[in-house]
């Protein structure tokens, strides 16, 4: 099959949807499919186009068998509303021209956010008469409205219109959780159009190391050998509220052997650094994103891993890091809304415990509970790893997407044939079964 993946983010971007789409594309290539990716010049999370890709309008490169068509987008480090609009507009216009330069795909996979890309994807699907699968990673514009990113009433109506357009024009919508499906059903999206396909983790890459404080390179590199390490790694944005973690660390300064490690984008870390200095949070270590090949060792260095969200997050946000943390075999403490999609995933995994969001006192008590009861932490880690192996394994996800794509392609091919031709094929299939 010829598969076209339309995604803002792709390798070498280290977090978010980029690693997932990279793994999906390369896995499908290994299974014999021809995969083309239409994406932006790498820009996330620094919000700056990476040096190697600057001053280019578009380019194509081959990475591990995948044809990657990269396109310019107008990105600014500290975007205002107009900057966000221009970012989407620049990518949509340039990428559509580039996407037309390639073989006709049998199926198109579109990732959202962002919503505006549903327009060129729908146009490509119509031109090529092929199915379009919308992969929903966040429910927009709800997330942007609740976090205050989107306030303009006119733009809200525009994005709500884009949301309806995306759902209507997609042949199938793959959502990453039951909560997302329920959200779409409440908006009138037909049930038959929605399929739940969770994000995945490569359990052969994120391995479950036994805790060894003296041989773990991450621990030794940052003098953490004798520490109880509480780790947060990932995006530091409007939905997370990492201030809660800093306030928790302040409450635990008297425990000299408890260390908080926060790994994220450097500009975002500067704001946290100011907060740590103001409150003398000397038990917090702030580090930039580590090279991807060092990710398994970094996760293994933790005694406890954190998932943090603000109080206004619910059924429209599901951090992709949850599957990764489960695979690492470390206990999870999730400071997230109790009724959220992420909370359901953590509870069902058996690999973590929940505390109320934006409540540093509750987070402190949960950390101390696992600090005093290491066997409980170890049991949670084992349960989490088992869940990752059984529910979120990479190969299982490849099976699901491959089956979905092949099924949609076959139905499209059958519909395009003359009725009498379809009838004769069905007779032939029936005769072959009876032989």
Beta strands, then each sheet from edge to edge (+ up, - down):
strand 1: 2-6
strand 2: 34-40
strand 3: 58-63
strand 4: 66-71
strand 5: 107-112
strand 6: 131-136
strand 7: 172-175
strand 8: 194-196
strand 9: 228-233
strand 10: 258-264
strand 11: 284-288
strand 12: 304-308
strand 13: 331-335
strand 14: 352-355
sheet 1: 3+ 4- 2- 1- 5- 6- 7- 8-
sheet 2: 11+ 10+ 9+ 12+ 13+ 14+
end
